Amino acid sequence: MLWHLISTLLVGIAAGFIANKLMGNDAASIGGNLCLGLVGSIVGSLLAGLLGLGSRNMLGSLILAVIGACLAVWVYNKIKS
């Protein structure tokens, strides 16, 4: 149980960091990366579920979270501008 929580937080931080680099947003802190990665994980999982896809390992979870986080950054930038 504790390992799942730790791995989820690590995947969230990594996904937020990668999404920030891919989308050109370099100003986020670790907390911002964590929030973005967790939101991205939720968005990516929902989209994957709608498409009938899923992940069974940490790499698949990271990929889905990065895709979701990139979508979240894109939507945020569109709303902000």
C-alpha positions in Angstrom: 0.0 0.0 0.0 2.7 2.5 0.9 4.8 1.5 -2.1 1.8 2.2 -4.4 1.4 5.7 -2.9 5.2 6.4 -3.2 5.3 5.2 -6.8 2.2 7.2 -7.7 3.8 10.4 -6.3 7.0 9.6 -8.2 5.2 9.0 -11.4 3.2 12.2 -10.9 6.3 14.3 -10.3 8.1 12.8 -13.3 5.1 13.2 -15.6 4.6 16.9 -14.5 8.3 17.6 -15.1 8.4 15.9 -18.5 5.1 17.7 -19.6 6.5 21.0 -18.5 9.6 20.5 -20.5 7.7 19.3 -23.6 5.2 22.1 -23.4 7.8 24.8 -22.7 6.7 25.7 -19.2 9.9 25.8 -17.1 8.6 27.9 -14.2 6.8 25.1 -12.2 8.1 23.9 -8.8 8.2 20.4 -7.5 4.7 20.9 -6.0 3.5 22.3 -9.3 5.0 19.4 -11.2 3.3 17.0 -8.7 -0.1 18.6 -9.1 0.2 18.7 -12.9 1.4 15.1 -13.0 -1.5 13.9 -10.8 -4.0 15.8 -12.9 -2.3 14.5 -16.0 -2.5 11.0 -14.6 -6.2 11.3 -14.1 -6.8 12.8 -17.5 -4.6 10.2 -19.2 -6.3 7.3 -17.4 -9.7 8.6 -18.3 -8.8 9.0 -22.0 -7.1 5.6 -22.1 -10.2 4.0 -20.5 -12.4 5.6 -23.1 -10.2 4.2 -25.8 -10.1 0.8 -24.2 -6.4 1.1 -23.4 -4.7 0.7 -20.0 -1.4 0.3 -18.4 -0.1 -2.5 -16.3 3.3 -1.2 -15.3 5.0 2.0 -14.2 6.3 2.9 -17.6 2.8 2.7 -19.1 1.4 4.8 -16.3 4.1 7.4 -16.8 3.4 7.6 -20.6 -0.4 8.0 -19.9 0.3 10.6 -17.2 2.6 12.6 -19.5 0.1 12.6 -22.3 -2.6 13.7 -19.9 -0.4 16.4 -18.3 0.5 17.8 -21.8 -3.3 18.0 -22.5 -3.8 19.7 -19.2 -1.1 22.3 -19.9 -2.5 22.9 -23.3 -6.0 23.5 -22.0 -4.6 25.7 -19.2 -2.6 27.8 -21.7 -5.7 28.2 -23.9 -7.9 29.3 -21.0 -5.2 31.7 -19.7 -4.6 33.5 -23.0 
